[in-house]
């Protein structure tokens, strides 16, 4: 399996409505991008002050190559969520992609 993890931080004073719009749009992506095998979204529990605000973990069954992830990354619906909803309220982003060892 191939995994993509992204952590997002919002600019101060981002409204709950804007955050809800982002999470709703992200939750709709698996229905529109069949390459996604599993998609998990979570907001920070608020325990540690310096944490990110939102995490997205996307799993792709395609282990040998990264084609499924690249399709997701460049998909027009995903790009629209980023460009229209995330970028205007984004204060910071960290991401990585890695192979998940099925035997681990």
N, C-alpha and C positions, 0 to 999 in steps of 0.2 A: 504494500500500500504506500502511496505517496501522500504526505501531509503538508498542508499550508497553514501556518499560524500567524495571525496578525493581531497586534494590540494597538488600540486607538485611544488617544486622549483628546477630549473636546476643549475648545476655548472656554474660558470662564463665562459664566452666565448663559450657557447654552440651555435653552428651554427644554423641559421634559417632552413637549410636543415634537420638537425637532429630533430628539433622541429616539422617540417612539417611531417617527417616520423612517429613520435609518434602520432600526431593528426590524420593523415590519417589512421594509423593502428587502433587507438581507434575508429574512426568513422565507421570502418568496422565491429566492434564486434557485433552490434545488428543483422546483417545479419547471423551471425554464431552461435549466442547464443540466441535461441528463448525465454528463460526465461526473457530476458530484455523487459520490457514494454515501457520504455522511456529512452533515453540516451542523455544527454546534455554535451557538451564540450565547454569550453570557455577559452580564454587566457586573461591574466590580461590587463586591460585598461591602466595601467601605471600611474595612478593618485597618488597612495601612494607607497612610496619607499620600504616598507617592505612586500608588498603583495607576495603571491604565484605567480607562473608563469602560472599555468594551473589548472583549476578546472574540475572535472568530477562528474556529478550527474547521478546516475543510479537508476531507479525506477523499482520495481518488483511488479507485481499485487498480489503476494502471501503475504497476510497480517498476517495470523494466524501463519505460521511458516517461517523459514528462508531458506527453501530448495532452492528456486529460486536464492537467493543471493549466497548461498554456491556453487551452480552449476556454476554460473558466476565466483566466486572467484577462483575456482579450475579448470576451463575449460582450456584445453591445449592451445587453441588459445590465451586466455587472458594471461595465464602464459608466453607464448612465447613473447607477446608484452612487458610484464614487464621485463622479463629476458634479452631479446635481445636489446630492444630499450630504455626502461625507466631507468633501473638500471645503465647503463654506464654513464648516464648524470645526475643522481639524486643527488641533494644536500640536499633535505629534503622532508618529506612526513607527512601529517596529514590526518587522516580519521576518519569517524564515520558512524555508521549505526543506523537507528531509524525507528519506525513505524510512518507513516504519518496519522494523524487523518483526515478521509474523511469529517468529520463534521466541522472541524475548518476553 
